[in-house]
Amino acid sequence: MVKTLYDGRLATDLAGLHMKTPVTTASGTFGFGLEFTDFLDLEKLGAVTVKGTTLAPRAGNKGQRMVETPSGILNCVGLENPGSDYFLETTLPKLRAYDVPVIVNIAASSPEEYGELAAKLDVDGVDAIEINVSCPNVKDGGMAFGTDAASLASVVRQVRANTRKVVITKLSPNVTSITDMARAAEEAGSDALSLINTLLGMKIDIHRQRPVLGNVTGGLSGPAIRPVAVRMVYQVAQATKLPILGMGGICCADDAVEFFLAGASAVAIGTGNFINPAMAETISQGILAYMDAHHIASLRDMIGLALPGR
């Protein structure tokens, strides 16, 4: 008998964000979702996570923005996007035609700007806000919000105070202690966490003897970072009570299962979308097959099975 993705076994919940399947898309790798409708049915996703959105349009970084590396890619796109007005007026009405939750990833340069953007997106059709705290804090010499617990907390508090939506804080892995950052986000009012964002890296062209990327450094994603991501999800799952959206190099159902066993309640596909635009849908089918093979009745029964004491 062919099982439907919507028989309830794959359903999950992120602090009130109800997902029919536990698979969404990682911000920055799936556009606004509408670009992928020729390849998969958006309604077979647990949610659509749109690319980083800012108050005003952004042109992004100059020069080469992406380069392939062994088992991954480096990117320094620089949050190119048409801005929040365009998203609300043009993109969101089209997304609302689909029966799928919408998660909007937001980026800003000050806590106050994050709050302003959260308030602006507090509208019907937006189901959750994902805070990108890997952005530079212009008031603090360009240090990323996500690398300092106090700065991270200030952003989360501003967003929490300005929206009724589910607030998800996307943690940066470029820190000494991921659990400290997770606790800071929890205490500041975040409803859920997503991790990990990209690792900082670079590539040098040995023939030109110059950095390849126009921004010199970029974010490393793809299978190369998966062991780091699984480790951090495993640690954070034991350090906070918040539900976790796990991501980092997931390219098949087995990869996704690792994250569930480590404590994630849902997963996001990022670099894998460039390999196979329908990957998010096929991974859901593979998760069901794994559950059948291991006699797991529902996804909820699998979450955190690898944690101590389980």
N, C-alpha and C positions, 0 to 999 in steps of 0.2 A: 504494500500500500504506500502510495506517495504521500508524504507528510507535508502539510503546509507550514510555512514559516510562522504562521499566526495561530498555531494550535495552543498557544499559551506557554509552551515549554521554554521558549526562548525569551519570554518577557522579562524585563528588568526595570529597575527604578533607581533614578539618581536624585534623591532628595525631593521627590515629587514630580520629577520629569519622567513620565511613563514612556517606555520604549518597547515596541512590539518585538524587536530583536535587539541584541546587545551590541550591535555594530553600527558605528557612525563613521564619519569621515574626519580627518584631521585638518584643522584650519590651514589654509594656504596651499592645499594639495588638490582641492576639489572645486576651485572657483567659488561660485555661488550656488553650485548644485545644478543649475539649469543647463550648464555647458555639458553635463554628462547624461542627459536624458536620452540620447541616441544609443547609449551603451547599457543602461540599467534602469530599472523602475525605482524611482526615488521612494516610492511607498513600501519597498521591501527593505529599506534602511530603518534602523532604530531612530535615527535623527539625521538631519543634514546640518553640518557645521560649516558655516560660510567663512570665507577668507577674512583676514584681519581688516576691521573697519575702523576708520578714524573720523573725527568730526568733519574735517575738510578733506578734499581730494588730495592724494599723494602720488607723485610721479615715481617714487622709488629711487633706488640707487642707480648711478651711472656705471657704464662699463659692463663687462660680463657678469651675469648674475647667478649662473649655475654651472657646475662642473661635476661630472661623474667621478666617483672614487671607488676603490674596491669595496664591494658590498654596501654602497650607499651613494649619496649625493651631498654636495655642499651648495648652499644657496645663500645669497645676500640680496634678495629681491627688494627689501626695504619697504615692505608694507604698501606696495603700489595698490591703490584702490580708488574708486570713484567718489568716495565720501559718504557720510551718513544720509544726507538728503537724497542722493541718487538711490541708495539702498532702500530707503523708506518709500520713495515715490515710484520707483520703477521695478526694483528686484523683488521686494517683499510681496507685493500683490501677486506676482507670478508664482512665487513659492507657496503662497497660501492656497493655491489650486490643488496642491498635493496633500494627502492625509499623512503628514509626517511632521514631527516636531522640528523646530528651527532653533539652532544654537548660534548666536552671533558672537564671534570673537572680536574683542575690542582692544584698541591700543591708543595710548595717549602719552603726553610728556609731563604731566603733573597729576597728583591725586585729584585736584579739583576738576581737571579736564576729563578724567575718567568718570567722575560723578556726573558731570554735564552730559556726557555721551550715554551713560547708563539711563539717565532720566529721559533722554530723547528717544531711546529704544524701548522704553517701557510702554509698549503698544501691543494691541492684539496681533497675533501672528508670530511674535517673538516669544519663544518658550523659555529660553535660558540665555544668560550672558556668560561667556567665557572670558576671563580677564587674562590678557597677555601681559605678564609682569616681567618679561624679558626686554621690555622697552627701556631706553635710557631716561633717567630722571634729569631733566634739563636744569632743575634747581639745585642739583647736588653733583655737579661736575660730570654728568653723563653716566654715572654708575647705574646699572640696571636695577629696577625696583626689586626684581626677584632674587637679588644676591644679598639683600639686607633685610632682616626680619622686620625691623621697624618701618622701613619704607614700604615693604609689601603689605603690612598691616594697614598702613595709612590709605593705600589704594583700595583695599578690600572694604574698609569702613566707608569710604566715600561711595563706592558702588552699591554697597548694601543699603545705605541710607537713601539712595535715589532710584531704587527699582523694587518692584514686587516679584520680579522674575527669579527663577532659580539662579543662584550665583555660583559659578564654577571657577576656581582659581587654577590657572595653568602654571605649574611649577617649573622653574628652570633647573636643569641638572648641574649647572655650572656653579655649584656651591659646595661648601665644606660639609654641611649637614642638611640633607634633604628633610629630615624629620623636624628640625627646628623651623624650617620654612612652612612645613605642613601645619605644625601646631600654631604658628603665628597666623596663618590664614584661617584656621578653625576658630581661634579666639577672637578674631576680628569680624567674624560673622559669615564666612563662606559656607555655602550649603554642601558643596562637593569639591573635589580636587581632580584635576587632570594632569597626568605626567607620563612621559617627560616631554619637555620641549627639546629643541635640538642642542647638541653639544657644540661648543665653539671649536672650529678647526680652520685649516687653511691648506692650500695647495700651491706649490711653486712650479712654474714652467722651467724645466732645467735647461731648455734651449734658449729661451729669452732671458733666463735668470731673473725672473720677476714673478710676483704673485699672479695667479691666474684670475682671481676674482677682482672686480673693480673696487670692491670695498676691502680688499686684502684678506679679511677673515670672513667666515660665513658659518651657517648652522649645518652641522652634520646630522643627517637622518638616514634611515634605511636599516637593513639587517645588521650592519656593523654595530649599532648602538643597542640592539635588543637586550643583550645580557645586562647592560647597565640599567635599562628601563625596568626589566623584571626585578632586579635587585632593589631598586628604589621603591617600586610598588609594594614589594614584600615588606620593606622597612616601614613605609608610611602606613600600611594597613594595620600594623601593630602599634603605631604611635598616635593615631587619631581614630575617631569614630565616624569620620566622614566617608561617604561612598566615593569610590575612585573610578575615574575613566582612564584606563591604561592605554598607552601608545608608545611606539618606538620600534620600528622595523618589522611590524606584523605583515607577513606575506602569505600566510596559509592558516588553516583552521588550527593546526597544532600550535602555531605561534600564539594565536589568540587564547587557546586553552591554558597556556603557561601563565598568562596574565590573570585569568580567572582563578586559577589555583593559588596564585600569589596574593589574591585579595581584591582584584578589580571587579566591579559590578558591571562594567561595560568596557568596550575597546574602540579605538579609532584607527582607521587605516589611512596612512599618509603617503609615503613614497611608493607603496604598493599600487596606488592608483595610477601612477605613471607606467607601471609595468602592465597592468590589466585594469582598464577602467571599470570593469564589473566585479572587481575583487571583493568589495564589501558584501555583495550579495552572495557570491560563491562561498565565502568564508562562513556565513551564517548556515548554509547547508552543511558544510563540513563539521561545524560545531554540533549540529543535531546528530550526525553520524557518529561522532565521538561519544556523545551522551548515550546513544543506543548501545554502542559497543561496551560501555562501562556501566550500563544499567543505572543511569542517572535520570531521575524523573523530570527534573526541571533545572534550569540554569542556576537558580538560587541555591540548590543543593551542592553545586560545584564550587561556589565562591569561597575562597580561602581554605580549601582542603589541604593545601601544603603548609599552612601556618602552624606554628607550634601549638600543641594541644588539640589539634583537630584529628 
